[in-house]
Amino acid sequence: MFELKDLQLPKYKSTKTVEALRIEKIAVLNPPRRHFNAYNETIVGAIITPTDKRYPPFHVSPDYLFKHEPQPGGYWLRYKDGYLSYCPAPQFEAGNERIEPK
């Protein structure tokens, strides 16, 4: 599977600059699956499909699902330090303005 770290993702600015993708759908894998790449092995809990078709579907861990409970229509977030999060669309769109790429 293609890795999102290889792409320049949309950036938004609030008090911090964050990369974000709006979620179109989430395919939960039951049971979770192991994914191997050149760097490590990860446990995949779901595959998220972004609404912006320039970006491919990507996997998230079971821990991400449990901690953030992402929903279609909301935003998957990646902060500069690599921390991953989720924000519902109304809150994200009220406090963030897209700065690149448009």
N, C-alpha and C positions, 0 to 999 in steps of 0.2 A: 504494500500500500504506500502511496505517496506520502511524504512527511511535510506537514505545514511549515516546519522550521526552515524549509528551503524556499519559501515564498515571502515576498513582502506583502503583509496583510494590511487591510484598512486600519488607519490610526484615528483615534478620537482623543480629544483633550478635555479634561476637567481639571482637577487639581493635579492630576498626574496624566502623562500620556500613556495610553493603553491600546493594544491591538485588540480588535473585536470583530467577531463575525456573528451576524444574525442567524439563528438556528431555524432551518426549515423543518427538519424532522430528526428524530432520534430513534435509532434501531438498537434496542437493548439486546445484548447477547446473553442467552440463558442456556447453558452456563457460560461464564466468561471464558475467553480463549487466550491462549498465549500467542504473542506476536514477537518475532525475532527480526531485528535489523542489524546493520553493521556495528552498531554501538552497544546494544543491550537487548535484553528480553523484557517485555512488558506484558502485563495482564490487561487485556482489552475487555471493558465492560459494556461499551456501546460504540456505535458509529454515528457521528453527527454529520448531517448534510447541511451545509450553509445555503442560505437563500441566494447569495451571490454566486452564480455558476462559474465565475472565474476561479473559484477555489474548490478543490475536490473534497469529498467526504473524508473525515479523519476520525481516528479512534480516541476514546477517553477511557480512563481507568475506572474500575468499580468504585474506588475511593472517591474519585471526582463525582460520580453519580450520587453516591451516598451523602457526601458533604454538601453539594450544591443543589441537588435536585433540579437540574436544568429542564426547561420546557420549550417546545417549539414556539417560535415567535420572540423568545428572549435572546440574550446575547452571551456567547462564549467569550471570555476575556483572558488575555495574557498580558501581565504587567512586565515592565522592563527587567525586573529581577527573575523572571521566569514563572512567577506565581500564577496559577490558573484559577479562574473564578467564573461566576455566572451572575447576570443581572437581568431581571425582568425588563421587557421593552419600555414600559412607561417611565420607569425610574432612569434607565440608561439614556433614553432619548431626551428626557427633561434636563439632564445634567451634563450631556456630552455633545460636542460639535465635531463632525468629521473634518479632519484636516488634510488627510492624504490616503491613498490616491482617491481622486473624486471620480 
